[in-house]
């Protein structure tokens, strides 16, 4: 069984909490024995898969399988063509270059429901949504990549894994994937 979940902002991608920590997956009434495949940080939102089958971890998380993860990223300031090209070629993080990615400004800009708490807004600095597709998942990779090219991430939403998107799931909603959808993940 594999589940699609729209992880809300402020929720950890695990079932147990540390003292004083954020909300966890335990509050969403998932079937017993499922666990998250990969993770999204508490301050990231969007598409998270959960399963009770260990095979999905290796299939979806290993860079050698080239499973694309697509993010909509609200960044500070409008990236130049050069900054987007740098993201696409890969950037140096901790002495290692990330795998090539795809980066573009989203046109039209997506309509995204407000977040609680809201993203900070500065009157003199324009924020813009970009799409970033990566094939690996290092710790806070998308945030670190955009910062490395001079455009800090203000909001991060994963919208797809492989050929499967978040669809109409509202934050906090989940559903069991259909067999046809599982083929999109492969």
N, C-alpha and C positions, 0 to 999 in steps of 0.2 A: 504494500500500500504506500502511495506517495501523496502528500497533501500540498496544496498551494495555499500560502498564507500571505496576507498583506500586513506586514509587521509595522505597527505604529511607531512614531517617534517616542523615545523614552523607555522602550522595552528591550531588555537584554535577550539575546538569542540563546537562552538556556532556561532550564526549568527550576533551578535552585538559585536563591538569592544570597548575597552576602549581607551582613547586618547593615542596614541603612542604604542598601543598593536600590537600583531602579526596579521597576516592574519586571516580571519575567513571563515566559511562555506558559507557566502553570495556570494563569488566570483565564486562558482561552479554551478550556474544555476539549483539549485534543484527545484522541483515543490513546489508551495506554500503550506504552512501548515505542512510541515514535520519538525521534530526536531530530534536531535540525541538521540539514546538510549544508555545511558551511555556516556562515554567520553574517550578520549585519550588526555593526556597533549600535549602542543604545541611541546615539544621535543620528543614525541613518534610518531610512524608512524603506518600505517596499517589499518586493517579491522575495519570499523565503520559502524553501521547500523543506518538508519534514517527511521522514520515512521510518519504517520499521525494518528496512532491508539495507544491510551494510554495503552491498554492491554499488549503490548510488553514490556513496561518498567518493570512491575512487574514480568512477565514471565521470562525475560532474566537477570534481575539484582539481584533478590533476591537470597541469598545463599541457601535458603531452596529448590529452584528448581534445584539446582546442575547443572546449565548450565556451562559447561567448557569453559574457555577462554584460548587459546593457544598463547604463545608468543615465538618468537625467540629473544634471548637476547645476545648481544655481551658483554661479561664481561672481566674484567681485570684479567689476570692470569688464568691458568687452574685449575678449581675446583677439589678438592680431592673427593674421594668416600664419605668421611665423610661430606664434605660440601654439596654435592648433597643429601645425606640422611637427613641432617638437614633441607634443603629446603623442602624435601618431607614430613617430619614429621610436618612441620609448625615451624615458628620462632616467637619469641616474638617481637611485635611491639606495642609501647605505652602501655605496661603492659598487652596486650592481645595476645594470640597465634593465628596465622593464621590457617585457616583450612588446613588439609593435602593437599599436591600438588603432582605433578609428575615433576621430574627434571632429565634431562639427557643431556650429551654432544651430540651435533648433529654430526652424522657420516653418510655420509661425511658432511663436513662443507658446509652450503648453499652458493650459489653464489648470492650475494645481490648487486644491483646497488649502485654505490657510492652516498653518501649524500652530499648536499651542505648546510652548510659547512661540510667538511669531519670530521670524527671522529679523534680525536688526536691519533697519533701513537708514541709509545716509542720503541726504538730499542732494549732495554734490557728486555722488558716485553711482553710476548706473550698474545694476546687477543684471545678469543675463543667463538664460538656461542654455547649456550645451549638452550634447549627447556624447558619452564616452563608452566605447565598447572595448573590453579587455578580455584576455584569455587566461589570466592567472588571478590570484586573489591574496596578495601579500597584505599584511596588517595595515589597515587604513590606506591602502594603495591609492585609491582615487583621490582622496583628500591630499595625500602627499604629492601626487603627480600634479594636480592643479596648482598647489602651492609652489612647486618647483619651477613652474613657468610664470609665476607672478600673479596668479589668480586664485586666491583662497576660496575654498568651498564654503558656501553659506548654508546650503541644503542639499542633501543627497538622497535620491530615490532610485532604488534598483527596479527597473521596469520589465526586465526579461532575463531568462536563463535559457541558453540555446534558442530554439525556435518557439519557446513558450513564453507568453507574456502574462502580466498580472491581470489583464482583462478588466472586468468590472468589479473586482473585489474591493470593497471599502476597507479602510484601515480597521484591523481587528477581525476581519472575516477570513474564513478558510473553507476549503472544499477538497474533496477527494478527486484526484485527476482521473480522467477517462483513459482507456487504453490508447486511443488515437493521440491523446496529448502526451503520453509516455513516449511514443515514437518520435515526437518533436524534440524531446530531450536527448535522444540518442543521435 
